[in-house]
Amino acid sequence: MGEGLYISDAEIVVDGGEGLRTHALTEGAMLAAITVLIALMGRYISFMSFILPVPLGILVYRHGLRSGILVSVTSSFLVAITLSNLLFSVQVLIIGVLGIALGMGLRESFHFAQLLLVGVVSSVITFLLQIFVYSLLFGENLLTLAFEMWEKGLTQSLEFYQDLGFSPELIAESEEQVLIMVELLRTAIPLSLVMGGFLFTLVNLGVIRFILRRLGDTSIPWLPPFSTWQWPWYFVYGIIFGLSFSVLSLYTTSEIWHIIAINLYFFFLYAFVIQGFAIIWFYLNTYNVNKILRIILIFLIIQSGNFFSIAIAFFGIFDTWFDFRKLKKGNETEV
C-alpha cells in the first residue's frame, strides 16, 4: 500500500482520536487565551468579569471536565504572572466554577430549570468563596466593608443635604429611613446572593447559548416566552412559611427566624410579582398592544408603589390555581 495510507481500522480510530485530541488542545488553548484576556479587561472594565465563566462553559461542554479544569488553572496562573496579583488570580479560578458547572450541565443535557439551579448554587458558592479568600488574605469581612462604605456614602449625602439648608426634621426622617434600609439589606443578604446568582447565571448562559448557536449548535435550552411564565402551585407555601416565621420571630429572641422570614417572604413575593407581570404581558400581547406601550405601562405600574406590587403578586398567586391564561389546558410547561 502507498505511504501515508491507513493499514487497518484500528489505526484509523487511533488517528481519528489523535485528531480530536489535537482539536481539543487547540480549542482549549484559544479559550484559555480568551479567558485571560477577559480577566485582564475585567481588571479595568468591571462588567467584563461578569462573563468570565463563558469560555470555560463552552470548553467543558465541548471537550469535558478535564479540559475545563486544566484551562481554569492555566488561566489563573497566567493572570497571576501577568498582573502579579495573587488575589485576582484566585478570583479568576473561583469564578470559573460557574463556567465548569454550566458546561457540565449542558454536557449532561440538563433542561433549563436544572441549568438555572446548578448555576445559582454555583454562583452562590463562588461569592462565598471570594468572601472567604478575601477574609483569609486580609483578615476583614468583604460584606462588612461593603456595608461600611455604603453607610459612609449615605451619611455624606445627608451631610450634603444639610449643607444645602434642608430642614433638620427632613434630615432626621431621611436618616431613619437610611438606617432601616441598611438593616433590611443586612437581613436580606441570602436573598441578594441568590438573586445575584440568578442574574449571573442568566447572563453567562445567554452568552454561551449565543456563541454556540453561531457555531451551529441549537440544542442549548433557554427561557420560555415571558407571557407563558408560571410558577408551580407549591411556591405559595414559600410566602406562607415566610409569614409564619415572621410571626414566630416576634416570640423568640433568636434573630435567625426573622432572617429566614424576610428572605423567604420577599423571594416568593417577587417571584409572584414577576408572574403577575407575565399575565399582564400575555393579555397585552393577546390584544396586540404596541410593545413600546406595554413596556411603558409595566414601568408605570412598577413606579406606582408597594400597593400595586402586592396586588400584582396576588394576581400571580391566584393564577397558580385558576390558570387565567389556560396554559395548563394547552400543556404549557411551568417555569
Backbone hydrogen bonds, N-H to C=O, Kabsch-Sander energy under -0.5 kcal/mol:
donor,donor_aa,acceptor,acceptor_aa,energy
5,L,2,G,-1.7
12,I,8,S,-1.7
13,V,9,D,-2.2
14,V,10,A,-2.3
15,D,11,E,-2.9
16,G,12,I,-2.7
17,G,13,V,-2.6
18,E,14,V,-2.4
19,G,15,D,-2.2
20,L,16,G,-2.2
21,R,17,G,-2.4
22,T,18,E,-2.6
23,H,19,G,-2.2
24,A,20,L,-2.5
25,L,21,R,-2.5
26,T,22,T,-2.5
27,E,23,H,-2.7
28,G,24,A,-2.6
29,A,25,L,-2.6
30,M,26,T,-2.1
31,L,27,E,-2.6
32,A,28,G,-2.2
33,A,29,A,-2.0
34,I,30,M,-2.0
35,T,31,L,-2.4
36,V,32,A,-2.4
37,L,33,A,-2.3
38,I,34,I,-2.8
39,A,35,T,-2.4
40,L,36,V,-2.5
41,M,37,L,-2.5
42,G,38,I,-2.7
43,R,39,A,-0.9
44,Y,40,L,-0.5
44,Y,41,M,-1.2
45,I,41,M,-3.4
46,S,44,Y,-0.5
48,M,45,I,-2.1
49,S,46,S,-1.3
50,F,47,F,-1.1
51,I,48,M,-1.4
52,L,49,S,-1.3
54,V,51,I,-1.4
57,G,53,P,-2.4
58,I,54,V,-2.2
59,L,55,P,-2.4
60,V,56,L,-2.8
61,Y,57,G,-2.0
62,R,58,I,-2.1
63,H,59,L,-3.0
64,G,60,V,-2.0
68,G,64,G,-1.5
69,I,65,L,-2.6
70,L,66,R,-2.3
71,V,67,S,-2.4
72,S,68,G,-2.4
73,V,69,I,-2.5
74,T,70,L,-2.4
75,S,71,V,-2.9
76,S,72,S,-2.1
77,F,73,V,-2.2
78,L,74,T,-2.5
79,V,75,S,-2.4
80,A,76,S,-2.1
81,I,77,F,-2.0
82,T,78,L,-2.6
83,L,79,V,-2.8
84,S,80,A,-1.5
89,S,85,N,-1.8
90,V,86,L,-2.2
91,Q,87,L,-2.1
92,V,88,F,-2.1
93,L,89,S,-1.8
94,I,90,V,-2.5
95,I,91,Q,-3.0
96,G,92,V,-1.4
97,V,94,I,-1.9
98,L,95,I,-1.3
99,G,95,I,-0.7
100,I,96,G,-2.3
101,A,97,V,-2.6
102,L,98,L,-2.8
103,G,99,G,-2.5
104,M,100,I,-2.3
105,G,101,A,-2.3
106,L,102,L,-2.6
107,R,103,G,-2.2
108,E,104,M,-1.8
109,S,106,L,-1.4
110,F,105,G,-2.6
115,L,111,H,-2.3
116,L,112,F,-2.7
117,L,113,A,-2.2
118,V,114,Q,-2.6
119,G,115,L,-2.7
120,V,116,L,-2.7
121,V,117,L,-2.4
122,S,118,V,-2.4
123,S,119,G,-2.6
124,V,120,V,-2.6
125,I,121,V,-2.2
126,T,122,S,-2.3
127,F,123,S,-2.5
128,L,124,V,-2.5
129,L,125,I,-2.6
130,Q,126,T,-2.3
131,I,127,F,-2.0
132,F,128,L,-2.4
133,V,129,L,-2.8
134,Y,130,Q,-2.3
135,S,131,I,-2.3
136,L,132,F,-2.4
137,L,133,V,-2.4
138,F,134,Y,-2.7
139,G,135,S,-2.0
142,L,140,E,-0.5
145,L,141,N,-2.2
146,A,142,L,-2.2
147,F,143,L,-2.4
148,E,144,T,-2.3
149,M,145,L,-2.4
150,W,146,A,-2.1
151,E,147,F,-2.9
152,K,148,E,-2.3
153,G,149,M,-2.3
154,L,150,W,-2.2
155,T,151,E,-2.5
156,Q,152,K,-2.3
157,S,153,G,-1.7
158,L,154,L,-2.2
159,E,155,T,-2.3
160,F,156,Q,-2.0
161,Y,157,S,-2.2
162,Q,158,L,-2.1
163,D,159,E,-2.2
164,L,160,F,-1.3
165,G,162,Q,-1.3
166,F,161,Y,-1.9
171,I,167,S,-2.1
172,A,168,P,-2.7
173,E,169,E,-2.3
174,S,170,L,-2.4
175,E,171,I,-2.5
176,E,172,A,-1.9
177,Q,173,E,-2.0
178,V,174,S,-2.2
179,L,175,E,-2.2
180,I,176,E,-2.1
181,M,177,Q,-2.4
182,V,178,V,-2.6
183,E,179,L,-2.2
184,L,180,I,-2.3
185,L,181,M,-2.4
186,R,182,V,-2.2
187,T,183,E,-2.2
188,A,184,L,-2.1
189,I,186,R,-1.1
192,S,188,A,-2.5
193,L,189,I,-2.4
194,V,190,P,-2.2
195,M,191,L,-2.8
196,G,192,S,-2.6
197,G,193,L,-2.4
198,F,194,V,-2.3
199,L,195,M,-2.2
200,F,196,G,-2.8
201,T,197,G,-2.5
202,L,198,F,-2.4
203,V,199,L,-2.4
204,N,200,F,-2.0
205,L,201,T,-2.9
206,G,202,L,-2.4
207,V,203,V,-2.2
208,I,204,N,-2.6
209,R,205,L,-2.6
210,F,206,G,-2.2
211,I,207,V,-2.4
212,L,208,I,-2.6
213,R,209,R,-2.3
214,R,210,F,-1.6
215,L,211,I,-1.2
216,G,213,R,-1.3
217,D,212,L,-3.0
218,T,216,G,-0.8
228,T,225,P,-2.1
229,W,226,F,-1.7
235,F,232,P,-1.9
236,V,233,W,-1.7
237,Y,234,Y,-1.1
238,G,235,F,-1.5
239,I,235,F,-0.8
239,I,236,V,-0.6
240,I,236,V,-2.0
241,F,237,Y,-3.0
242,G,238,G,-2.1
243,L,239,I,-2.6
244,S,240,I,-2.2
245,F,241,F,-2.9
246,S,242,G,-1.6
247,V,243,L,-2.0
248,L,244,S,-2.4
249,S,245,F,-2.3
250,L,246,S,-0.6
250,L,247,V,-1.1
251,Y,248,L,-1.6
252,T,249,S,-0.7
259,I,255,E,-2.1
260,I,256,I,-2.6
261,A,257,W,-2.5
262,I,258,H,-2.5
263,N,259,I,-2.2
264,L,260,I,-2.7
265,Y,261,A,-2.7
266,F,262,I,-2.3
267,F,263,N,-1.8
268,F,264,L,-2.2
269,L,265,Y,-2.3
270,Y,266,F,-2.5
271,A,267,F,-1.7
272,F,268,F,-2.0
273,V,269,L,-1.8
274,I,270,Y,-2.3
275,Q,271,A,-1.8
276,G,272,F,-2.3
277,F,273,V,-2.2
278,A,274,I,-2.0
279,I,275,Q,-1.9
280,I,276,G,-2.1
281,W,277,F,-2.8
282,F,278,A,-2.1
283,Y,279,I,-2.1
284,L,280,I,-2.3
285,N,281,W,-2.4
286,T,282,F,-2.3
287,Y,283,Y,-1.9
288,N,285,N,-1.5
289,V,284,L,-2.8
294,R,290,N,-2.2
295,I,291,K,-2.3
296,I,292,I,-2.3
297,L,293,L,-2.5
298,I,294,R,-2.6
299,F,295,I,-2.5
300,L,296,I,-2.4
301,I,297,L,-2.2
302,I,298,I,-2.3
303,Q,299,F,-2.0
304,S,300,L,-0.5
304,S,301,I,-1.0
305,G,302,I,-0.8
309,S,305,G,-1.4
310,I,306,N,-2.7
311,A,307,F,-2.3
312,I,308,F,-2.5
313,A,309,S,-2.0
314,F,310,I,-2.3
315,F,311,A,-1.8
316,G,312,I,-2.1
317,I,313,A,-2.3
318,F,314,F,-2.8
319,D,315,F,-1.3
320,T,316,G,-0.8
320,T,317,I,-1.0
321,W,318,F,-1.1
322,F,318,F,-3.1
323,D,319,D,-1.8
326,K,323,D,-2.0
330,G,326,K,-1.1
331,N,328,K,-1.4
332,E,327,L,-2.9
335,V,230,Q,-1.6
